[in-house]
């Protein structure tokens, strides 16, 4: 696939300490290194400029902890809105990664949510393991692997701004959501050791084609498993 892939995780209000956010980020980065087979080099992107982190390297765990602590300190006027951070990564096998996250939000506003998003170019084989690392590190309510073209193609089935999970090539649902899945799905549903499921993860490891993704959206979008993300608690 030529266009970038996007792995995402979303959840409702969850108050976090700077150390806990750093622990989650570092756990994901370590897992990503395992997936890629090399250590990816990271630095704060221009999107983190508001906290003064732009261009700073994440050469080690202490750097990440300092950046995240600085971001929390810079947001003392509205701590319930959490922090926004973005990081650029590069390696030999995958030239470019981008992480963007809005985390630590505990506002119960219906428009507020927490998110962790990873973008990379090509390398479809990374989609399933990266989504699993997002789920393990951040414990989201739901997540998926998607692309801009897929989201455009499915706009009629899942309009932008509509509450509730979106369907992607691969899909993650929390344990609570998985219990509400409709019966009779003809796609493989893989239960994860830490809870939750991956939907659309075939034996071959290939991503779902557009036609199958659209069929899945028609089945799952109206189901209780795809109810809107709670605004008063982290997960369904």
PASEBA-1860 file (N, C-alpha, C; in nm, 3 decimals):
! residues 236
1> XXXXXXXX> 0.085/-0.119/0.000/0.000/0.000/0.000/0.088/0.124/0.000 ~ 0.061/0.216/-0.094/0.147/0.333/-0.107/0.114/0.443/-0.006 ~ -0.014/0.459/0.026/-0.051/0.567/0.117/-0.025/0.525/0.262 ~ -0.009/0.624/0.350/0.016/0.590/0.491/-0.101/0.515/0.554 ~ -0.068/0.424/0.645/-0.166/0.357/0.727/-0.173/0.428/0.862 ~ -0.288/0.416/0.927/-0.313/0.487/1.052/-0.370/0.389/1.153 ~ -0.298/0.365/1.261/-0.349/0.284/1.372/-0.394/0.380/1.482 ~ -0.515/0.358/1.534/-0.574/0.453/1.628/-0.636/0.381/1.747
9> XXXXXXXX> -0.634/0.447/1.861/-0.706/0.400/1.978/-0.778/0.518/2.042 ~ -0.903/0.496/2.088/-0.983/0.602/2.149/-1.046/0.550/2.278 ~ -1.065/0.641/2.374/-1.131/0.606/2.499/-1.190/0.731/2.562 ~ -1.276/0.710/2.660/-1.344/0.820/2.726/-1.260/0.882/2.836 ~ -1.321/0.958/2.928/-1.246/1.031/3.030/-1.156/0.940/3.113 ~ -1.029/0.977/3.121/-0.935/0.900/3.205/-0.827/0.996/3.255 ~ -0.831/1.024/3.384/-0.728/1.110/3.442/-0.600/1.029/3.457 ~ -0.488/1.087/3.416/-0.360/1.018/3.417/-0.255/1.107/3.484
17> XXXXXXXX> -0.160/1.045/3.550/-0.043/1.119/3.598/0.061/1.127/3.487 ~ 0.151/1.224/3.494/0.259/1.229/3.394/0.338/1.099/3.387 ~ 0.367/1.037/3.502/0.443/0.912/3.501/0.366/0.800/3.432 ~ 0.234/0.797/3.453/0.155/0.691/3.391/0.149/0.708/3.240 ~ 0.134/0.831/3.194/0.136/0.855/3.049/0.272/0.817/2.992 ~ 0.379/0.854/3.062/0.514/0.817/3.014/0.530/0.665/3.010 ~ 0.482/0.596/3.111/0.490/0.449/3.113/0.419/0.390/2.992 ~ 0.301/0.442/2.962/0.224/0.390/2.848/0.297/0.419/2.716
25> XXXXXXXX> 0.347/0.540/2.702/0.418/0.575/2.579/0.542/0.489/2.561 ~ 0.621/0.475/2.668/0.743/0.396/2.659/0.713/0.249/2.631 ~ 0.604/0.197/2.688/0.566/0.059/2.660/0.531/0.043/2.513 ~ 0.460/0.141/2.457/0.428/0.131/2.314/0.554/0.139/2.229 ~ 0.643/0.233/2.260/0.765/0.248/2.179/0.851/0.123/2.184 ~ 0.861/0.061/2.300/0.938/-0.063/2.311/0.872/-0.173/2.229 ~ 0.739/-0.181/2.234/0.669/-0.280/2.154/0.685/-0.255/2.005 ~ 0.685/-0.129/1.966/0.703/-0.097/1.824/0.842/-0.138/1.776
33> XXXXXXXX> 0.943/-0.117/1.858/1.078/-0.162/1.821/1.080/-0.312/1.795 ~ 1.009/-0.388/1.878/1.002/-0.533/1.857/0.935/-0.566/1.725 ~ 0.829/-0.494/1.694/0.755/-0.519/1.569/0.842/-0.488/1.447 ~ 0.910/-0.374/1.451/0.988/-0.330/1.336/1.119/-0.408/1.325 ~ 1.171/-0.453/1.438/1.298/-0.525/1.438/1.419/-0.436/1.447 ~ 1.401/-0.314/1.493/1.511/-0.220/1.515/1.462/-0.110/1.609 ~ 1.555/-0.032/1.660/1.517/0.079/1.747/1.484/0.200/1.662 ~ 1.361/0.246/1.671/1.317/0.365/1.598/1.361/0.488/1.677
41> XXXXXXXX> 1.418/0.587/1.607/1.463/0.711/1.670/1.347/0.811/1.671 ~ 1.325/0.876/1.787/1.210/0.964/1.803/1.252/1.103/1.850 ~ 1.176/1.203/1.805/1.191/1.339/1.857/1.055/1.406/1.857 ~ 1.039/1.506/1.942/0.912/1.579/1.948/0.896/1.660/1.820 ~ 0.776/1.659/1.765/0.751/1.729/1.640/0.711/1.874/1.668 ~ 0.693/1.951/1.560/0.652/2.089/1.574/0.515/2.101/1.642 ~ 0.435/1.995/1.633/0.303/1.999/1.696/0.312/2.005/1.848 ~ 0.430/1.977/1.904/0.449/1.985/2.049/0.511/2.117/2.091
49> XXXXXXXX> 0.514/2.213/1.999/0.583/2.338/2.025/0.525/2.415/2.144 ~ 0.395/2.400/2.168/0.332/2.476/2.276/0.393/2.446/2.411 ~ 0.444/2.324/2.428/0.505/2.289/2.556/0.657/2.305/2.552 ~ 0.708/2.362/2.442/0.851/2.386/2.430/0.932/2.263/2.399 ~ 0.867/2.158/2.348/0.937/2.031/2.325/0.983/2.011/2.182 ~ 0.945/2.101/2.091/0.971/2.080/1.949/1.118/2.051/1.921 ~ 1.143/1.939/1.852/1.278/1.902/1.812/1.357/1.827/1.916 ~ 1.307/1.818/2.040/1.381/1.748/2.145/1.379/1.598/2.120
57> XXXXXXXX> 1.491/1.534/2.140/1.505/1.392/2.113/1.451/1.308/2.228 ~ 1.392/1.193/2.191/1.354/1.092/2.291/1.459/0.983/2.289 ~ 1.580/1.020/2.322/1.690/0.924/2.316/1.680/0.817/2.424 ~ 1.607/0.846/2.530/1.594/0.750/2.639/1.469/0.777/2.719 ~ 1.434/0.688/2.811/1.312/0.703/2.892/1.305/0.835/2.969 ~ 1.419/0.882/3.019/1.417/1.006/3.097/1.373/1.125/3.012 ~ 1.410/1.123/2.882/1.369/1.233/2.794/1.218/1.236/2.778 ~ 1.158/1.118/2.757/1.012/1.112/2.743/0.944/1.159/2.871
65> XXXXXXXX> 0.995/1.115/2.985/0.932/1.155/3.111/0.940/1.306/3.132 ~ 1.055/1.366/3.097/1.069/1.511/3.114/0.973/1.586/3.021 ~ 0.962/1.542/2.895/0.874/1.610/2.801/0.729/1.604/2.844 ~ 0.687/1.488/2.889/0.548/1.472/2.929/0.520/1.550/3.057 ~ 0.613/1.546/3.152/0.597/1.624/3.275/0.589/1.773/3.243 ~ 0.673/1.820/3.150/0.669/1.961/3.109/0.534/1.997/3.048 ~ 0.481/1.906/2.967/0.352/1.932/2.901/0.240/1.943/3.004 ~ 0.241/1.857/3.105/0.139/1.864/3.210/0.153/1.993/3.289
73> XXXXXXXX> 0.277/2.034/3.318/0.297/2.158/3.393/0.250/2.279/3.312 ~ 0.266/2.273/3.180/0.225/2.385/3.095/0.073/2.395/3.084 ~ 0.000/2.294/3.130/-0.145/2.292/3.115/-0.217/2.301/3.249 ~ -0.157/2.369/3.344/-0.218/2.378/3.477/-0.348/2.458/3.477 ~ -0.370/2.544/3.377/-0.494/2.623/3.373/-0.615/2.537/3.337 ~ -0.594/2.426/3.267/-0.705/2.340/3.227/-0.662/2.194/3.234 ~ -0.630/2.145/3.354/-0.579/2.008/3.366/-0.676/1.902/3.316 ~ -0.808/1.932/3.321/-0.906/1.833/3.276/-0.900/1.808/3.126
81> XXXXXXXX> -0.829/1.894/3.053/-0.816/1.876/2.908/-0.693/1.795/2.870 ~ -0.614/1.753/2.968/-0.499/1.667/2.939/-0.393/1.737/2.856 ~ -0.317/1.657/2.782/-0.207/1.712/2.702/-0.216/1.660/2.558 ~ -0.161/1.738/2.468/-0.146/1.699/2.328/0.002/1.693/2.296 ~ 0.046/1.581/2.239/0.186/1.564/2.204/0.195/1.497/2.068 ~ 0.305/1.525/1.997/0.329/1.461/1.868/0.478/1.431/1.856 ~ 0.511/1.316/1.799/0.649/1.272/1.785/0.672/1.216/1.646 ~ 0.790/1.244/1.593/0.831/1.190/1.463/0.937/1.082/1.487
89> XXXXXXXX> 0.921/0.969/1.416/1.016/0.858/1.429/1.073/0.818/1.295 ~ 1.194/0.765/1.296/1.257/0.719/1.172/1.343/0.598/1.201 ~ 1.356/0.513/1.100/1.439/0.394/1.111/1.489/0.353/0.973 ~ 1.559/0.243/0.966/1.610/0.193/0.840/1.502/0.115/0.765 ~ 1.421/0.039/0.835/1.322/-0.046/0.770/1.193/0.029/0.738 ~ 1.152/0.116/0.828/1.040/0.206/0.803/1.094/0.347/0.822 ~ 1.092/0.424/0.714/1.161/0.553/0.714/1.094/0.657/0.803 ~ 0.961/0.649/0.815/0.893/0.758/0.886/0.772/0.707/0.962
97> XXXXXXXX> 0.767/0.744/1.088/0.650/0.725/1.173/0.608/0.862/1.225 ~ 0.481/0.874/1.260/0.432/0.992/1.331/0.333/0.946/1.437 ~ 0.356/0.989/1.559/0.263/0.964/1.670/0.198/1.096/1.708 ~ 0.069/1.095/1.728/0.000/1.210/1.785/-0.094/1.157/1.893 ~ -0.099/1.226/2.004/-0.182/1.178/2.113/-0.242/1.294/2.190 ~ -0.365/1.276/2.231/-0.433/1.367/2.322/-0.480/1.282/2.439 ~ -0.412/1.290/2.552/-0.434/1.195/2.662/-0.444/1.268/2.796 ~ -0.494/1.195/2.896/-0.509/1.254/3.029/-0.631/1.341/3.044
105> XXXXXXXX> -0.721/1.338/2.945/-0.843/1.418/2.953/-0.946/1.348/3.041 ~ -1.000/1.421/3.135/-1.104/1.363/3.218/-1.229/1.450/3.222 ~ -1.240/1.542/3.126/-1.364/1.616/3.108/-1.473/1.521/3.062 ~ -1.597/1.541/3.111/-1.710/1.459/3.071/-1.789/1.524/2.958 ~ -1.729/1.621/2.892/-1.793/1.681/2.775/-1.810/1.576/2.666 ~ -1.925/1.574/2.596/-1.944/1.477/2.489/-1.848/1.495/2.373 ~ -1.784/1.611/2.365/-1.689/1.637/2.256/-1.546/1.602/2.293 ~ -1.524/1.561/2.417/-1.388/1.532/2.463/-1.362/1.382/2.461
113> XXXXXXXX> -1.247/1.343/2.411/-1.206/1.203/2.417/-1.055/1.198/2.419 ~ -1.002/1.082/2.454/-0.858/1.059/2.453/-0.824/0.975/2.330 ~ -0.705/0.998/2.277/-0.668/0.925/2.155/-0.517/0.907/2.146 ~ -0.480/0.799/2.077/-0.340/0.772/2.045/-0.338/0.724/1.901 ~ -0.261/0.790/1.815/-0.264/0.766/1.671/-0.121/0.748/1.620 ~ -0.101/0.645/1.538/0.029/0.617/1.478/0.012/0.612/1.327 ~ 0.097/0.683/1.255/0.096/0.680/1.108/0.231/0.630/1.058 ~ 0.225/0.552/0.950/0.349/0.508/0.885/0.320/0.479/0.739
121> XXXXXXXX> 0.422/0.479/0.658/0.406/0.458/0.514/0.424/0.311/0.480 ~ 0.322/0.256/0.410/0.333/0.119/0.359/0.341/0.016/0.469 ~ 0.413/-0.093/0.442/0.436/-0.200/0.539/0.306/-0.250/0.602 ~ 0.219/-0.308/0.517/0.090/-0.359/0.566/0.108/-0.464/0.676 ~ 0.216/-0.540/0.669/0.238/-0.646/0.767/0.250/-0.593/0.909 ~ 0.277/-0.463/0.925/0.290/-0.404/1.058/0.155/-0.369/1.119 ~ 0.049/-0.369/1.038/-0.080/-0.317/1.084/-0.133/-0.393/1.205 ~ -0.140/-0.525/1.196/-0.194/-0.604/1.307/-0.109/-0.591/1.434
129> XXXXXXXX> 0.023/-0.611/1.428/0.101/-0.600/1.552/0.104/-0.459/1.610 ~ 0.100/-0.356/1.525/0.098/-0.220/1.579/-0.033/-0.194/1.651 ~ -0.146/-0.236/1.593/-0.274/-0.217/1.660/-0.277/-0.291/1.793 ~ -0.219/-0.409/1.798/-0.213/-0.483/1.923/-0.129/-0.409/2.027 ~ -0.020/-0.346/1.984/0.063/-0.269/2.079/-0.010/-0.145/2.129 ~ -0.087/-0.081/2.042/-0.169/0.033/2.087/-0.267/-0.013/2.195 ~ -0.333/-0.127/2.170/-0.430/-0.179/2.266/-0.364/-0.216/2.398 ~ -0.249/-0.281/2.393/-0.182/-0.325/2.515/-0.132/-0.208/2.598
137> XXXXXXXX> -0.076/-0.105/2.532/-0.015/0.006/2.605/-0.119/0.106/2.658 ~ -0.225/0.130/2.581/-0.316/0.240/2.614/-0.453/0.195/2.663 ~ -0.485/0.066/2.653/-0.612/0.014/2.701/-0.729/0.098/2.651 ~ -0.743/0.113/2.517/-0.849/0.198/2.464/-0.986/0.130/2.469 ~ -1.087/0.208/2.446/-1.223/0.157/2.433/-1.240/0.088/2.297 ~ -1.184/0.149/2.194/-1.187/0.090/2.061/-1.073/0.147/1.978 ~ -1.045/0.082/1.868/-0.939/0.129/1.780/-0.949/0.061/1.644 ~ -0.867/0.104/1.553/-0.864/0.040/1.421/-0.737/0.076/1.346
145> XXXXXXXX> -0.720/0.013/1.232/-0.619/0.052/1.134/-0.695/0.097/1.011 ~ -0.669/0.218/0.966/-0.743/0.273/0.854/-0.648/0.352/0.764 ~ -0.704/0.421/0.667/-0.629/0.510/0.578/-0.723/0.619/0.532 ~ -0.666/0.724/0.476/-0.751/0.833/0.428/-0.847/0.784/0.318 ~ -0.796/0.703/0.227/-0.881/0.657/0.116/-0.994/0.568/0.168 ~ -0.966/0.484/0.270/-1.071/0.398/0.324/-1.178/0.482/0.393 ~ -1.136/0.579/0.470/-1.234/0.664/0.538/-1.320/0.740/0.438 ~ -1.260/0.787/0.329/-1.337/0.855/0.225/-1.435/0.759/0.159
153> XXXXXXXX> -1.390/0.636/0.132/-1.476/0.538/0.064/-1.595/0.498/0.149 ~ -1.579/0.499/0.282/-1.686/0.455/0.371/-1.762/0.573/0.433 ~ -1.742/0.691/0.379/-1.804/0.810/0.437/-1.956/0.800/0.442 ~ -2.015/0.730/0.344/-2.161/0.715/0.344/-2.212/0.624/0.453 ~ -2.127/0.527/0.495/-2.166/0.432/0.599/-2.132/0.483/0.739 ~ -2.027/0.561/0.749/-1.986/0.613/0.880/-1.940/0.757/0.862 ~ -2.035/0.850/0.858/-2.003/0.991/0.835/-1.909/1.046/0.942 ~ -1.823/1.138/0.903/-1.731/1.201/0.997/-1.809/1.272/1.107
161> XXXXXXXX> -1.763/1.257/1.228/-1.827/1.322/1.342/-1.938/1.241/1.405 ~ -1.976/1.129/1.344/-2.079/1.045/1.404/-2.020/0.972/1.524 ~ -2.088/0.974/1.639/-2.030/0.911/1.758/-2.023/0.759/1.744 ~ -1.929/0.699/1.815/-1.913/0.555/1.812/-1.795/0.514/1.727 ~ -1.751/0.390/1.740/-1.635/0.341/1.665/-1.654/0.345/1.514 ~ -1.544/0.361/1.445/-1.541/0.349/1.299/-1.483/0.214/1.262 ~ -1.520/0.165/1.144/-1.465/0.042/1.091/-1.338/0.072/1.012 ~ -1.237/-0.011/1.031/-1.115/0.000/0.953/-1.080/-0.132/0.889
169> XXXXXXXX> -0.962/-0.139/0.831/-0.914/-0.266/0.775/-0.905/-0.372/0.885 ~ -0.857/-0.329/1.001/-0.852/-0.410/1.123/-0.919/-0.329/1.232 ~ -0.978/-0.398/1.329/-1.056/-0.329/1.430/-1.030/-0.390/1.567 ~ -1.017/-0.302/1.666/-1.002/-0.346/1.805/-1.125/-0.300/1.883 ~ -1.180/-0.390/1.966/-1.286/-0.355/2.058/-1.248/-0.400/2.198 ~ -1.280/-0.319/2.298/-1.255/-0.356/2.436/-1.337/-0.478/2.473 ~ -1.304/-0.538/2.586/-1.372/-0.661/2.628/-1.522/-0.640/2.643 ~ -1.561/-0.525/2.699/-1.703/-0.496/2.716/-1.775/-0.486/2.582
177> XXXXXXXX> -1.713/-0.420/2.486/-1.774/-0.410/2.353/-1.780/-0.547/2.286 ~ -1.676/-0.626/2.303/-1.672/-0.757/2.237/-1.788/-0.845/2.282 ~ -1.833/-0.830/2.405/-1.944/-0.910/2.455/-2.075/-0.875/2.385 ~ -2.080/-0.759/2.320/-2.202/-0.715/2.252/-2.195/-0.736/2.101 ~ -2.094/-0.808/2.053/-2.083/-0.833/1.909/-2.199/-0.919/1.861 ~ -2.252/-0.890/1.743/-2.357/-0.976/1.689/-2.301/-1.113/1.651 ~ -2.386/-1.214/1.651/-2.342/-1.348/1.614/-2.336/-1.361/1.463 ~ -2.268/-1.465/1.418/-2.267/-1.497/1.276/-2.166/-1.421/1.194
185> XXXXXXXX> -2.069/-1.356/1.257/-1.967/-1.287/1.177/-1.885/-1.391/1.100 ~ -1.863/-1.365/0.971/-1.787/-1.460/0.891/-1.640/-1.423/0.885 ~ -1.601/-1.322/0.963/-1.460/-1.281/0.967/-1.398/-1.330/1.097 ~ -1.271/-1.353/1.093/-1.202/-1.404/1.211/-1.201/-1.299/1.322 ~ -1.239/-1.341/1.441/-1.233/-1.257/1.560/-1.130/-1.318/1.653 ~ -1.024/-1.243/1.682/-0.915/-1.293/1.765/-0.924/-1.230/1.904 ~ -0.934/-1.313/2.006/-0.938/-1.264/2.144/-0.795/-1.243/2.195 ~ -0.770/-1.127/2.252/-0.636/-1.094/2.301/-0.620/-1.138/2.446
193> XXXXXXXX> -0.497/-1.170/2.483/-0.470/-1.218/2.618/-0.510/-1.117/2.725 ~ -0.491/-0.988/2.694/-0.520/-0.884/2.793/-0.666/-0.838/2.787 ~ -0.749/-0.905/2.709/-0.889/-0.867/2.694/-0.910/-0.793/2.563 ~ -1.034/-0.790/2.518/-1.064/-0.726/2.392/-1.039/-0.820/2.275 ~ -1.077/-0.775/2.157/-1.065/-0.857/2.038/-1.013/-0.775/1.921 ~ -0.953/-0.844/1.825/-0.919/-0.787/1.695/-1.013/-0.851/1.594 ~ -1.077/-0.768/1.512/-1.170/-0.817/1.410/-1.111/-0.788/1.273 ~ -1.114/-0.890/1.186/-1.063/-0.872/1.051/-0.919/-0.913/1.037
201> XXXXXXXX> -0.865/-0.982/1.137/-0.726/-1.026/1.134/-0.721/-1.167/1.077 ~ -0.709/-1.176/0.947/-0.710/-1.305/0.880/-0.584/-1.384/0.901 ~ -0.591/-1.513/0.870/-0.475/-1.601/0.887/-0.359/-1.554/0.802 ~ -0.390/-1.500/0.683/-0.284/-1.459/0.592/-0.215/-1.330/0.637 ~ -0.280/-1.256/0.728/-0.223/-1.130/0.772/-0.254/-1.014/0.680 ~ -0.329/-1.040/0.571/-0.364/-0.934/0.477/-0.472/-0.844/0.537 ~ -0.474/-0.719/0.493/-0.578/-0.628/0.536/-0.708/-0.661/0.462 ~ -0.821/-0.630/0.525/-0.949/-0.651/0.461/-0.961/-0.566/0.335
209> XXXXXXXX> -1.014/-0.620/0.226/-1.040/-0.537/0.109/-1.157/-0.444/0.135 ~ -1.170/-0.341/0.053/-1.274/-0.240/0.073/-1.414/-0.303/0.079 ~ -1.442/-0.398/-0.010/-1.576/-0.456/-0.013/-1.610/-0.526/0.118 ~ -1.516/-0.603/0.172/-1.539/-0.673/0.298/-1.549/-0.574/0.415 ~ -1.471/-0.468/0.408/-1.477/-0.366/0.514/-1.613/-0.298/0.514 ~ -1.666/-0.268/0.396/-1.798/-0.206/0.386/-1.906/-0.301/0.439 ~ -1.895/-0.430/0.407/-1.991/-0.528/0.458/-1.986/-0.534/0.610 ~ -1.866/-0.529/0.664/-1.850/-0.533/0.809/-1.910/-0.409/0.873
217> XXXXXXXX> -1.892/-0.294/0.810/-1.948/-0.169/0.863/-2.100/-0.176/0.868 ~ -2.162/-0.234/0.766/-2.307/-0.244/0.763/-2.360/-0.333/0.876 ~ -2.283/-0.434/0.915/-2.324/-0.525/1.022/-2.297/-0.465/1.160 ~ -2.179/-0.406/1.177/-2.135/-0.367/1.310/-2.179/-0.227/1.352 ~ -2.186/-0.134/1.262/-2.219/0.003/1.301/-2.352/0.013/1.377 ~ -2.458/-0.062/1.338/-2.583/-0.051/1.415/-2.585/-0.134/1.544 ~ -2.482/-0.214/1.569/-2.486/-0.308/1.681/-2.449/-0.239/1.813 ~ -2.490/-0.296/1.927/-2.453/-0.240/2.058/-2.302/-0.234/2.079
225> XXXXXXXX> -2.227/-0.319/2.010/-2.082/-0.318/2.025/-2.021/-0.187/1.975 ~ -2.095/-0.114/1.893/-2.045/0.012/1.837/-2.123/0.132/1.889 ~ -2.171/0.120/2.012/-2.239/0.233/2.076/-2.141/0.348/2.097 ~ -2.190/0.471/2.112/-2.099/0.585/2.134/-2.006/0.563/2.253 ~ -1.887/0.617/2.243/-1.791/0.609/2.352/-1.847/0.679/2.476 ~ -1.842/0.617/2.592/-1.898/0.680/2.713/-1.830/0.814/2.742 ~ -1.909/0.907/2.793/-1.852/1.037/2.830/-1.833/1.049/2.981 ~ -1.867/0.944/3.054/-1.853/0.949/3.200/-1.758/0.841/3.252
233> XXXX> -1.703/0.760/3.164/-1.609/0.657/3.205/-1.521/0.621/3.085 ~ -1.416/0.548/3.111/-1.316/0.521/3.009/-1.369/0.434/2.895 ~ -1.437/0.325/2.931/-1.474/0.227/2.830/-1.619/0.186/2.843 ~ -1.673/0.128/2.735/-1.807/0.075/2.735/-1.816/-0.045/2.831
END
